[in-house]
Protein backbone atom coordinates (compact mmCIF):
# COMPACT_ATOMS: atom_id res chain seq x y z
CA UNK A 1 0.00 0.00 0.00
CA UNK A 2 1.25 3.49 -0.75
CA UNK A 3 0.11 7.03 -0.26
CA UNK A 4 1.39 10.54 -0.68
CA UNK A 5 1.67 12.39 2.62
CA UNK A 6 3.32 15.60 1.40
CA UNK A 7 4.57 16.65 -2.05
CA UNK A 8 7.72 14.72 -2.87
CA UNK A 9 7.30 12.15 -0.10
CA UNK A 10 5.76 8.74 -0.72
CA UNK A 11 4.87 6.17 1.92
CA UNK A 12 5.51 2.78 0.36
CA UNK A 13 5.04 -0.41 2.39
CA UNK A 14 5.14 1.63 5.57
CA UNK A 15 8.37 3.44 4.67
CA UNK A 16 8.77 7.04 3.54
CA UNK A 17 10.46 7.45 0.14
CA UNK A 18 11.65 10.87 -1.03
CA UNK A 19 11.00 11.80 -4.66
CA UNK A 20 12.48 14.70 -6.61
CA UNK A 21 11.62 13.50 -10.10
CA UNK A 22 9.66 10.85 -12.00
CA UNK A 23 10.71 9.03 -15.18
CA UNK A 24 7.80 7.31 -16.95
CA UNK A 25 8.76 4.27 -19.02
CA UNK A 26 6.85 2.43 -21.72
CA UNK A 27 8.75 -0.85 -21.53
CA UNK A 28 11.44 -1.14 -18.85
CA UNK A 29 13.89 -4.02 -19.36
CA UNK A 30 14.69 -6.08 -16.27
CA UNK A 31 18.19 -7.18 -17.25
CA UNK A 32 18.17 -9.98 -14.67
CA UNK A 33 15.13 -11.77 -16.09
CA UNK A 34 15.24 -10.45 -19.65
CA UNK A 35 11.58 -9.44 -19.37
CA UNK A 36 9.97 -6.08 -19.95
CA UNK A 37 7.87 -4.38 -17.29
CA UNK A 38 5.28 -2.17 -18.91
CA UNK A 39 4.14 1.30 -17.86
CA UNK A 40 6.47 1.77 -14.89
CA UNK A 41 7.50 4.96 -13.11
CA UNK A 42 11.01 5.34 -11.72
CA UNK A 43 11.05 7.67 -8.75
CA UNK A 44 14.34 9.53 -8.45
CA UNK A 45 15.92 11.14 -5.39
CA UNK A 46 19.44 12.63 -5.34
CA UNK A 47 20.34 10.92 -8.59
CA UNK A 48 19.28 7.43 -7.49
CA UNK A 49 16.18 5.32 -8.01
CA UNK A 50 14.25 5.53 -4.76
CA UNK A 51 11.24 3.42 -5.85
CA UNK A 52 9.60 1.85 -8.89
CA UNK A 53 5.79 1.99 -9.11
CA UNK A 54 3.07 1.66 -11.71
CA UNK A 55 2.94 4.69 -13.97
CA UNK A 56 -0.66 5.37 -12.93
CA UNK A 57 0.53 5.82 -9.35
CA UNK A 58 3.28 8.32 -10.16
CA UNK A 59 2.96 11.74 -8.51
CA UNK A 60 2.08 14.78 -10.55
CA UNK A 61 3.59 17.33 -8.19
CA UNK A 62 7.24 16.71 -9.12
CA UNK A 63 9.01 17.07 -12.48
CA UNK A 64 8.19 14.26 -14.90
CA UNK A 65 10.27 12.93 -17.80
CA UNK A 66 7.90 11.11 -20.12
CA UNK A 67 9.57 8.12 -21.78
CA UNK A 68 6.32 6.20 -22.08
CA UNK A 69 6.86 5.77 -25.85
CA UNK A 70 10.27 4.13 -25.44
CA UNK A 71 11.99 0.89 -24.55
CA UNK A 72 14.12 1.78 -21.53
CA UNK A 73 17.33 0.08 -20.35
CA UNK A 74 19.91 0.75 -17.65
CA UNK A 75 22.73 2.98 -18.82
CA UNK A 76 25.35 0.99 -20.69
CA UNK A 77 28.82 0.13 -19.31
CA UNK A 78 32.02 -0.24 -21.32
CA UNK A 79 34.59 -2.11 -19.26
CA UNK A 80 37.59 -1.34 -21.47
CA UNK A 81 38.09 2.19 -22.76
CA UNK A 82 40.91 4.73 -22.96
CA UNK A 83 39.13 8.08 -22.85
CA UNK A 84 42.37 10.06 -22.86
CA UNK A 85 43.66 8.29 -25.98
CA UNK A 86 43.22 9.93 -29.39
CA UNK A 87 42.58 7.23 -32.04
CA UNK A 88 44.36 9.37 -34.63
CA UNK A 89 47.64 9.34 -32.68
CA UNK A 90 48.96 5.80 -32.64
CA UNK A 91 52.57 4.67 -32.86
CA UNK A 92 55.20 7.39 -33.14
CA UNK A 93 52.54 10.11 -33.22
CA UNK A 94 51.83 9.36 -29.56
CA UNK A 95 55.33 10.48 -28.55
CA UNK A 96 54.27 14.11 -28.89
CA UNK A 97 51.43 13.75 -26.39
CA UNK A 98 51.64 14.86 -22.75
CA UNK A 99 49.36 13.72 -19.92
CA UNK A 100 47.92 17.24 -19.76
CA UNK A 101 47.08 17.20 -23.46
CA UNK A 102 45.58 13.72 -23.13
CA UNK A 103 43.31 14.87 -20.31
CA UNK A 104 42.11 17.79 -22.41
CA UNK A 105 41.36 15.47 -25.31
CA UNK A 106 39.47 13.25 -22.85
CA UNK A 107 36.89 16.00 -22.31
CA UNK A 108 35.66 15.55 -25.88
CA UNK A 109 35.87 11.76 -25.69
CA UNK A 110 33.96 11.61 -22.42
CA UNK A 111 31.06 13.66 -23.76
CA UNK A 112 30.83 11.57 -26.93
CA UNK A 113 30.81 8.36 -24.88
CA UNK A 114 28.06 9.60 -22.57
CA UNK A 115 25.87 10.77 -25.45
CA UNK A 116 26.24 7.31 -26.99
CA UNK A 117 24.47 5.83 -23.96
CA UNK A 118 27.49 4.66 -21.98
CA UNK A 119 26.92 6.15 -18.56
CA UNK A 120 29.75 4.21 -16.89
CA UNK A 121 33.19 3.17 -18.14
CA UNK A 122 36.25 1.39 -16.78
CA UNK A 123 39.26 3.30 -18.09
CA UNK A 124 42.04 0.75 -18.40
CA UNK A 125 45.23 2.73 -18.52
CA UNK A 126 46.37 6.32 -19.03
CA UNK A 127 49.62 8.24 -18.74
CA UNK A 128 50.38 10.57 -15.87
CA UNK A 129 47.08 9.95 -14.09
CA UNK A 130 45.27 11.91 -16.80
CA UNK A 131 42.25 9.64 -16.45
CA UNK A 132 42.07 10.39 -12.72
CA UNK A 133 41.97 14.12 -13.51
CA UNK A 134 39.25 13.52 -16.10
CA UNK A 135 37.20 11.41 -13.66
CA UNK A 136 37.43 14.05 -10.95
CA UNK A 137 36.33 16.84 -13.32
CA UNK A 138 33.29 14.75 -14.32
CA UNK A 139 32.46 13.95 -10.69
CA UNK A 140 32.67 17.63 -9.77
CA UNK A 141 30.22 18.50 -12.55
CA UNK A 142 32.76 20.62 -14.42
CA UNK A 143 32.42 18.63 -17.65
CA UNK A 144 30.01 16.09 -19.12
CA UNK A 145 30.99 12.44 -19.15
CA UNK A 146 30.24 8.95 -17.89
CA UNK A 147 31.03 7.68 -14.43
CA UNK A 148 34.64 6.52 -14.56
CA UNK A 149 36.46 3.79 -12.69
CA UNK A 150 40.09 4.45 -13.50
CA UNK A 151 43.18 2.24 -13.63
CA UNK A 152 45.67 5.10 -14.06
CA UNK A 153 49.06 3.61 -15.07
CA UNK A 154 49.09 0.08 -16.45
CA UNK A 155 51.62 -2.17 -14.70
CA UNK A 156 54.06 -4.07 -16.91
CA UNK A 157 57.55 -5.54 -17.09
CA UNK A 158 60.48 -3.62 -18.50
CA UNK A 159 59.95 -3.68 -22.25
CA UNK A 160 56.41 -4.93 -21.83
CA UNK A 161 53.29 -4.07 -23.75
CA UNK A 162 52.70 -0.80 -21.91
CA UNK A 163 56.33 0.31 -21.63
CA UNK A 164 57.65 2.99 -23.98
CA UNK A 165 59.49 0.87 -26.56
CA UNK A 166 59.45 3.37 -29.42
CA UNK A 167 62.70 5.20 -28.61
CA UNK A 168 66.28 3.86 -28.62
CA UNK A 169 68.18 3.15 -25.41
CA UNK A 170 70.01 6.51 -25.33
CA UNK A 171 66.77 8.20 -24.24
CA UNK A 172 66.21 5.77 -21.35
CA UNK A 173 62.46 6.12 -21.84
CA UNK A 174 60.33 4.09 -19.44
CA UNK A 175 56.61 4.21 -18.76
CA UNK A 176 55.36 5.08 -15.29
CA UNK A 177 53.81 1.66 -14.69
CA UNK A 178 56.98 -0.42 -15.12
CA UNK A 179 57.66 -2.70 -12.14
CA UNK A 180 59.63 -5.94 -11.87
CA UNK A 181 59.55 -8.52 -9.08
CA UNK A 182 56.91 -8.91 -6.34
CA UNK A 183 58.17 -6.09 -4.10
CA UNK A 184 58.36 -3.48 -6.88
CA UNK A 185 54.97 -4.58 -8.14
CA UNK A 186 53.31 -4.25 -4.72
CA UNK A 187 54.81 -0.78 -4.35
CA UNK A 188 53.53 0.25 -7.78
CA UNK A 189 50.00 -0.97 -6.97
CA UNK A 190 50.08 1.08 -3.76
CA UNK A 191 51.35 4.14 -5.64
CA UNK A 192 48.59 3.86 -8.24
CA UNK A 193 45.98 3.68 -5.49
CA UNK A 194 47.60 6.58 -3.62
CA UNK A 195 47.11 8.82 -6.64
CA UNK A 196 43.54 7.81 -7.41
CA UNK A 197 43.27 4.42 -9.16
CA UNK A 198 39.90 2.72 -8.63
CA UNK A 199 41.00 -0.51 -10.37
CA UNK A 200 44.33 -2.08 -11.33
CA UNK A 201 45.41 -3.24 -14.78
CA UNK A 202 48.52 -5.13 -15.81
CA UNK A 203 49.84 -6.73 -18.98
CA UNK A 204 50.12 -10.51 -18.82
CA UNK A 205 51.29 -10.85 -22.45
CA UNK A 206 52.56 -8.78 -25.31
CA UNK A 207 50.17 -6.71 -27.36
CA UNK A 208 49.11 -5.86 -30.88
CA UNK A 209 49.78 -2.13 -30.77
CA UNK A 210 53.12 -2.15 -28.93
CA UNK A 211 56.51 -2.25 -30.62
CA UNK A 212 58.68 -5.36 -30.27
CA UNK A 213 56.28 -7.42 -28.17
CA UNK A 214 54.93 -10.86 -29.04
CA UNK A 215 51.20 -11.26 -28.38
CA UNK A 216 51.80 -14.90 -27.41
CA UNK A 217 54.69 -14.22 -25.01
CA UNK A 218 53.94 -14.07 -21.27
CA UNK A 219 54.83 -11.00 -19.23
CA UNK A 220 55.09 -11.46 -15.44
CA UNK A 221 55.48 -14.89 -13.90
CA UNK A 222 52.93 -16.49 -11.59
CA UNK A 223 54.62 -15.23 -8.42
CA UNK A 224 54.59 -11.65 -9.69
CA UNK A 225 50.97 -11.83 -10.82
CA UNK A 226 49.90 -13.32 -7.50
CA UNK A 227 51.63 -10.54 -5.55
CA UNK A 228 50.00 -7.88 -7.74
CA UNK A 229 46.51 -9.30 -7.45
CA UNK A 230 46.78 -9.99 -3.70
CA UNK A 231 47.92 -6.40 -3.08
CA UNK A 232 45.11 -4.95 -5.17
CA UNK A 233 42.45 -7.17 -3.60
CA UNK A 234 43.72 -6.31 -0.12
CA UNK A 235 43.04 -2.68 -1.00
CA UNK A 236 39.56 -3.40 -2.37
CA UNK A 237 40.45 -3.06 -6.05
CA UNK A 238 39.49 -5.42 -8.85
CA UNK A 239 42.19 -6.38 -11.34
CA UNK A 240 42.15 -6.61 -15.14
CA UNK A 241 44.81 -8.45 -17.14
CA UNK A 242 45.62 -7.55 -20.73
CA UNK A 243 46.23 -11.03 -22.14
CA UNK A 244 46.26 -12.27 -25.73
CA UNK A 245 48.54 -15.29 -25.39
CA UNK A 246 47.46 -18.59 -23.87
CA UNK A 247 50.11 -18.99 -21.17
CA UNK A 248 49.56 -15.46 -19.87
CA UNK A 249 45.80 -16.01 -19.82
CA UNK A 250 46.15 -19.19 -17.77
CA UNK A 251 48.66 -17.65 -15.34
CA UNK A 252 46.45 -14.63 -14.71
CA UNK A 253 43.41 -16.80 -14.04
CA UNK A 254 45.39 -19.05 -11.69
CA UNK A 255 46.66 -15.96 -9.86
CA UNK A 256 43.08 -14.82 -9.22
CA UNK A 257 42.56 -12.01 -11.72
CA UNK A 258 39.01 -10.64 -12.00
CA UNK A 259 38.93 -10.19 -15.78
CA UNK A 260 40.90 -11.19 -18.85
CA UNK A 261 41.03 -8.46 -21.49
CA UNK A 262 41.17 -9.49 -25.17
CA UNK A 263 41.69 -13.24 -24.52
CA UNK A 264 42.51 -13.80 -28.18
CA UNK A 265 44.30 -17.16 -28.02
CA UNK A 266 42.28 -18.70 -25.20
CA UNK A 267 41.64 -22.43 -25.69
CA UNK A 268 39.13 -24.93 -24.33
CA UNK A 269 41.23 -25.68 -21.22
CA UNK A 270 41.62 -22.00 -20.39
CA UNK A 271 37.91 -21.42 -20.99
CA UNK A 272 37.16 -24.20 -18.50
CA UNK A 273 39.66 -22.67 -16.08
CA UNK A 274 37.98 -19.25 -16.36
CA UNK A 275 34.59 -20.84 -15.75
CA UNK A 276 35.92 -22.70 -12.69
CA UNK A 277 37.43 -19.54 -11.17
CA UNK A 278 34.52 -17.26 -12.11
CA UNK A 279 36.85 -15.08 -14.19
CA UNK A 280 35.21 -12.65 -16.59
CA UNK A 281 36.26 -12.41 -20.22
CA UNK A 282 36.19 -8.95 -21.80
CA UNK A 283 36.79 -9.54 -25.50
CA UNK A 284 36.86 -6.55 -27.86
CA UNK A 285 35.52 -8.25 -30.98
CA UNK A 286 34.82 -5.08 -33.00
CA UNK A 287 38.13 -3.18 -32.86
CA UNK A 288 39.91 -5.44 -35.36
CA UNK A 289 37.85 -3.95 -38.18
CA UNK A 290 39.14 -0.46 -37.40
CA UNK A 291 42.76 -1.54 -37.03
CA UNK A 292 42.81 -3.36 -40.35
CA UNK A 293 40.83 -0.76 -42.32
CA UNK A 294 41.88 2.56 -40.77
CA UNK A 295 44.94 1.74 -38.69
CA UNK A 296 47.62 2.76 -41.17
CA UNK A 297 46.10 6.24 -41.57
CA UNK A 298 45.97 6.54 -37.74
CA UNK A 299 49.69 5.85 -37.39
CA UNK A 300 49.49 2.22 -36.28
CA UNK A 301 52.85 0.53 -36.85
CA UNK A 302 53.24 -1.92 -39.77
CA UNK A 303 54.26 -4.69 -37.35
CA UNK A 304 51.05 -4.07 -35.39
CA UNK A 305 48.94 -4.40 -38.51
CA UNK A 306 50.61 -7.74 -39.20
CA UNK A 307 49.92 -8.91 -35.64
CA UNK A 308 46.26 -7.93 -35.92
CA UNK A 309 45.88 -10.03 -39.05
CA UNK A 310 46.78 -13.05 -36.91
CA UNK A 311 44.65 -12.05 -33.91
CA UNK A 312 41.30 -10.68 -35.11
CA UNK A 313 39.57 -13.72 -36.56
CA UNK A 314 40.81 -16.23 -33.99
CA UNK A 315 39.70 -13.92 -31.19
CA UNK A 316 36.17 -13.89 -32.59
CA UNK A 317 36.15 -17.65 -33.02
CA UNK A 318 37.29 -18.10 -29.43
CA UNK A 319 34.69 -15.59 -28.27
CA UNK A 320 32.11 -17.88 -29.83
CA UNK A 321 33.56 -20.87 -27.95
CA UNK A 322 33.47 -18.98 -24.66
CA UNK A 323 29.85 -17.97 -25.16
CA UNK A 324 28.84 -21.58 -25.82
CA UNK A 325 30.74 -22.70 -22.71
CA UNK A 326 28.84 -20.25 -20.50
CA UNK A 327 31.84 -18.25 -19.25
CA UNK A 328 31.09 -14.95 -17.52
CA UNK A 329 31.50 -12.17 -20.05
CA UNK A 330 31.41 -8.39 -19.84
CA UNK A 331 31.28 -5.75 -22.57
CA UNK A 332 34.54 -3.96 -23.43
CA UNK A 333 35.62 -2.33 -26.67
CA UNK A 334 39.11 -0.79 -26.32
CA UNK A 335 37.61 2.53 -27.49
CA UNK A 336 40.45 4.96 -27.89
CA UNK A 337 42.04 2.62 -30.37
CA UNK A 338 39.08 3.69 -32.51
CA UNK A 339 36.73 6.68 -32.24
CA UNK A 340 34.99 7.32 -28.96
CA UNK A 341 31.20 7.26 -29.10
CA UNK A 342 31.06 4.30 -31.49
CA UNK A 343 31.24 1.78 -28.64
CA UNK A 344 27.80 0.30 -29.33
CA UNK A 345 28.87 -0.97 -32.75
CA UNK A 346 30.30 -3.97 -30.93
CA UNK A 347 26.86 -5.31 -29.93
CA UNK A 348 26.09 -6.52 -33.46
CA UNK A 349 29.45 -8.33 -33.60
CA UNK A 350 28.76 -10.05 -30.28
CA UNK A 351 25.44 -11.30 -31.64
CA UNK A 352 27.02 -12.33 -34.93
CA UNK A 353 29.58 -14.41 -33.02
CA UNK A 354 27.21 -16.31 -30.78
CA UNK A 355 25.43 -14.20 -28.19
CA UNK A 356 21.71 -13.59 -28.07
CA UNK A 357 20.75 -9.90 -28.01
CA UNK A 358 19.84 -10.28 -24.33
CA UNK A 359 23.24 -11.79 -23.51
CA UNK A 360 24.98 -8.92 -25.28
CA UNK A 361 22.90 -6.38 -23.36
CA UNK A 362 23.53 -8.17 -20.07
CA UNK A 363 27.26 -8.09 -20.80
CA UNK A 364 27.06 -4.27 -20.91
CA UNK A 365 24.72 -3.87 -17.95
CA UNK A 366 24.23 -6.55 -15.31
CA UNK A 367 27.48 -8.45 -15.90
CA UNK A 368 29.65 -5.36 -16.18
CA UNK A 369 28.09 -3.85 -13.07
CA UNK A 370 28.65 -7.07 -11.14
CA UNK A 371 32.29 -7.25 -12.24
CA UNK A 372 32.88 -3.65 -11.18
CA UNK A 373 31.68 -4.59 -7.68
CA UNK A 374 30.72 -0.96 -7.10
CA UNK A 375 27.98 -0.80 -4.48
CA UNK A 376 26.18 1.80 -2.39
CA UNK A 377 26.16 1.95 1.40
CA UNK A 378 23.32 -0.58 1.53
CA UNK A 379 25.26 -3.09 -0.57
CA UNK A 380 23.13 -2.53 -3.68
CA UNK A 381 24.63 -2.46 -7.17
CA UNK A 382 25.27 1.12 -8.26
CA UNK A 383 25.31 0.59 -12.03
CA UNK A 384 24.12 -1.84 -14.66
CA UNK A 385 20.58 -2.27 -13.31
CA UNK A 386 17.41 -0.19 -13.11
CA UNK A 387 16.64 -1.09 -9.51
CA UNK A 388 16.00 0.67 -6.23
CA UNK A 389 19.26 2.03 -4.84
CA UNK A 390 21.06 2.17 -8.20
CA UNK A 391 22.05 5.38 -9.92
CA UNK A 392 19.27 6.69 -12.16
CA UNK A 393 21.29 6.08 -15.33
CA UNK A 394 19.10 5.06 -18.27
CA UNK A 395 18.82 5.01 -22.05
CA UNK A 396 15.69 5.26 -24.19
CA UNK A 397 15.34 3.39 -27.49
CA UNK A 398 12.74 3.79 -30.21
CA UNK A 399 12.47 0.04 -30.87
CA UNK A 400 13.07 -3.22 -29.05
CA UNK A 401 16.82 -4.02 -28.92
CA UNK A 402 16.02 -7.67 -28.24
CA UNK A 403 14.68 -7.75 -31.79
CA UNK A 404 16.90 -5.08 -33.32
CA UNK A 405 20.30 -5.02 -31.60
CA UNK A 406 21.55 -2.09 -33.71
CA UNK A 407 19.04 0.14 -31.91
CA UNK A 408 21.70 0.44 -29.22
CA UNK A 409 23.87 2.40 -31.65
CA UNK A 410 21.41 5.31 -31.67
CA UNK A 411 19.72 5.92 -28.31
CA UNK A 412 16.85 8.36 -28.51
CA UNK A 413 17.79 9.86 -25.15
CA UNK A 414 20.20 9.32 -22.26
CA UNK A 415 19.80 10.06 -18.55
CA UNK A 416 22.61 10.17 -16.00
CA UNK A 417 21.73 10.60 -12.32
CA UNK A 418 18.16 11.38 -13.35
CA UNK A 419 19.23 14.28 -15.57
CA UNK A 420 18.71 14.34 -19.33
CA UNK A 421 21.98 14.43 -21.23
CA UNK A 422 21.98 17.26 -23.75
N, C-alpha and C positions, 0 to 999 in steps of 0.2 A: 504494500500500500504506500502511496506517496501523496504528498500535498505541498502546496506552496504556502509558506508561513509569512515571508516578507519577500519583496522583489530580490531576485538573485540568490535565494536560499531555498533549497528543496529538502524536504524530509522524505527520505527513501529508506524503507525497511527500518524505521525508527532512528535513523541517523541523518543528521543535517549535512547537506552537500552544497557547497558554494558553487555558484554558476556566474561566470562573466559573459559567456558567449555560447551560442548554439550553432552547431553545424548539422544541417539536415542532409541525409543521404538517401539516394534512391535504392541502391543495392550496395551494401557494405560487406566486403569479403572478409570472412573469418579465415585467416590464413592457417589456423590450426586444423580446422575441419575441411577446408576447401569449399564451404557452403556460403551462399549469400544470405544475409539478413536484410529483409526489405523494410523500407520506410522507417529507418532508425534516426534518432537524434543523439549526437555526441555533445555532451555538456562539458564545457571547457572552463577551467579555473587556473589562472597563473600558468598558462601554457601547457597544461596537462588535461587529460580526459578525467573528469571527476565522476561521471556517470554516463550510462547509455540507456536511453528509454525509447519507447515508441514515439514516432514523430508527432502523433496526435497529442501526446502529453508534454511536448516541449513548451517552455514558457515563451510568452510573447513580449515580456517586459525587459528583455536583454537583446543585444545585437544578434541577428540571425544571418548565417551564410547558407544560402539555399543551393544545395547540391543534389536536390531530389531528382534531377534528370540524369544523374551520372552513376556510373559504377565507381565505387570508392575503395581504395586500398590504403594500407599503411604506407608512409613514405618509404621509398626504396633505399637500400644500403649497398654501397660498393665497398667491398672489403680489401681492395687493392688499387689505390690510386696514388698519383704523385702530383698534387695540385700545384706545387711550385716548379714543375718541370714543363718547359716549353717544347712541344712536339716538333717544332721546326729547328731545334738546336741540339741535334744529336752529335755524337762523335767529337771531332776536334772543335766544332762550333761551341760546345759546352764549356770549353776552357776559358772563354771570355766572360762567363757568368759569375756573379758574386751572390752570396746568400741574400744580400739586401735586394738585389735585382730580382732574384727568384721569388722572394716574398711579394714584391710588387706585382710581378706577373701573376702570382697566385690569387690576387684579388679578382682579376678577370676570370680565371679558371674556376674559382669558387662560386661565383655568381652563375656562370654557365651551367655548372654541375647542379646547383640547387634548382634552377629553372627547368632542368631536365627531369626533375622529380626525385633526385637523390638527396634526401634530407639528412643523411648521415654517411660519412665515409671513414675508412681506416686508411690513413696516409702512411704508406710503407716506405719511408726513407726520404730524407731531404738534407741538404748541406747546411751547416751552420745554424741549425735549429730554426730555419726559415719557416718550417711548417708549424712550429710551436707559436711563433709570432703571428702567423696567419690565423691559427685557431683562436688565439687570445683576442685578436681584433674582431673576429666573428662573434665570440662569446660576449664581448663588451658592446655589441651592437654597432660597431663603427663601420662595418662593411657587411654585405650580404653574402651568405654562404651556408653550406651544410654544417651540421655538427661534425666535428673532427676528433678522431682518436689518433694521436700522432706517434710515430715511431722515432722521429728525429733521425739520428745518424744510424745507418745500417752497420751492424758489426760484421767484420770479415777478417780473413787472414791477410798477411802481407802479400800483395799481388793478387788478391782475390777479386771476385766479381765486382765489388763496390769500392775497391781501391782505385786510385788514380793511376792507371797504367798507360796513359797516352803520351807522357813526356819521358825523355831519356833520364838516365840515372843522375846526371850532373845537376838536375833541378831538385832532386831528393823530394819529389812530390808524393805525399801520402794523404789518404783521406782520413777524416776525423774519427771514423769508426773502426780503424784497424786495431786489432788486439790479438795477441798470440799467447796460448797457454792459459790454463784455468784461472790463475790469479789475475792476469791482465784482463781477461774477459770479464770476470766478476767486477773488477774496478770500472770497466767501461760501461757495463750495465748500470751500475750505481750512478755513474756520471750522467748517463742519458736521463735517468729518472730525476736526478737532481735538477736538471735544466728543463724538465717539462715533458718527458716522454710518457705517454699513456700506455703504450704497448712496446714490445721489443721485436726487432727483426734482425735476422742474420742470414748470411749466405752459406748454404750447405753444399753447393756445387758451383761450378762456373756458370756463366750466363751467355745469352745470345748477344747482347748489346755491348759487352765489355771486350776490351782488346786483350788478346793473348790468354784467354781462359777457355777451357774445354768444358762444354756443358755437361759432359759425362763424368768429369773428374770431381771427386769429393773435396770439400774445403771444411776444415775442422774435423778432428777425430771424435770418437764417442765420448771420451773423457771431457773434452772441451765443450762439446754440445751439452752434456749433462750439467756441467758447472754453470753454463750460461742460463739454461732453462730453470735450474733450481734457484738461482739467484733472482731471476725475474719473477718466478712464482712466489718466492718468499716475500717479494715486494708487491704482490697482488697484480702483476702484469701478465697478460697472455703473450705468447710468443709465436711468431710466424717465421717459417724457414723458406727462403728462396731455394728451390731444389728442382732441377731438371733431371739430373742423373740418378740412376737407380740406387747406387750405394749410398749416396747422400740422403736420398729419400728415406731409405730404411733406417739409417743411423739416427736421423732426426726423429722419426717415429719412436724408435726404441728409447731415445733420450727423453721423450715425453712432450714433444712439441705440440702446440695446439692446432696449428694449421700448416699444411704444405702448400706453398705457392707454386704454380705452374705444373709441377708433377708430370712433366712431359714423358719421361721414359719409365714410368711406374709399370710394374708387371702384376700378374695375378697374385703372386706371393705378397708383394708389398700392398696391394689392395686389401688382401685378407688381413695383413698386419694393421693397416689403418683402421679397418672395421673393428678389429679386436681392441685396439687402444682408444677408439672413439675419436680419432684424429680427423679433422676436417680437411677436405681437398678444396682448394680455391684455384680453379683452372681457367685461364684467360683465353678462351677458345675463339675469340674474335680477332685479337690484335695481329695475328699472323697476316691477315689480309692487308692491313695497313703497311706492315713492314715490307712485304714483298711487292706491293704496288706503288707505295709512296716513299718508302724508306730512303732510297738513294737521294731523292730531292731534299729530304729532311736532314741529310748529313750522316745517315747511318753508314758505318764502315762496310766496305766490301766483304770482309771476313764475317761480319755479323749477318749480312744477307745470305751468305753461303750456309751459315749455321741454321738460320731460320728455315731454309729449304729442307733441312733434315729434321727439324723439330715440329713444324706446324701440323702436318697431317697426322703424324704418330701421336701427338698430344690429343688431337680430337678423337682418334680411334681409342685411345686409352681412357679418355673422358667417358666415352660410350660404355666401355667395360666397367668403369667405376659406378656409373649410374645403374647398370644392370645388377651389380653386386650389392647395391644398397648402402654404399659408403656415405657418410655425412658430407654434404657439399654446400659451400657458400659461394655467393656471387662475387667475383672480382675480375676487373678488366685490364689492369695496368694502364689506365688512362693517364696520359702524360707522355706515354710513348706515342699515342695518337691524340687527336683533338678532344679536349674536355667538353662535356655536354653531349657526346655521342655514346655514352656508356650503355644506354639501353639497346643499342644495336646487337649486343651480345645475346639477348634473350632468344632471338630467332635461331641463332647458332646452337644454343643449348638445346632447343627443341629439335632442331635438325639432327643433332647427334645424340638423341636418346631420351631426353627429359620430356615429360608432359608439361603443358603450359603451367599447371599448378605447381609442379616441382620446381620449375624455373623461377616462378614468383616466390615460392617459399625460400629458395636459396638466397634471394635478395631481400627477404623480410624476416620471417621467423628464424630461419637457420642462421643468418648473419647476425641477428640480434642476440641469439643464444650464444654464438661463438664469442661475441664481444664481451659477454658477461658483465654488462653495464646495467646496474639495477638502481632503483630508488631506495629511499630509507626504509621502505616497507618490504624490500626484497622483490619488487615487481620489475619486470623487464621494461627498460626505458624506451627502447626502439624496436622496430620490426613487427609490432602488433598494434592493432587499434583496440586497446583494452583499457579498463579503468587503471589509473596510475601511470600509464605510459604518456610520453610526450604526444601532444596533439599535432603529429606530423602525418600528413595525408596527401594523396594525389587523387584527382578526379579524371576519369576516362569517359569518352563518348560512347564506347562500345565495350563489350565483354572481352577482357584479355584472355579468358580461358578458351575463347573461341577464336580470337584474333590477337595473337601474341604481340604483333607489331604495334598495337595500340599503345604499348608502353613507351614507344619512341616519341610519342607526341601527347603528353598529358594536357588535358584541357585547362587544368588549374592545379596549383600546388599550395599547400599550407604547411607552414613550420611554426610550431608552438601556438597554433590556433590562428596565426596571422597569414593572410593571403600574400603570396609572393608576387611581387609586381615585375 
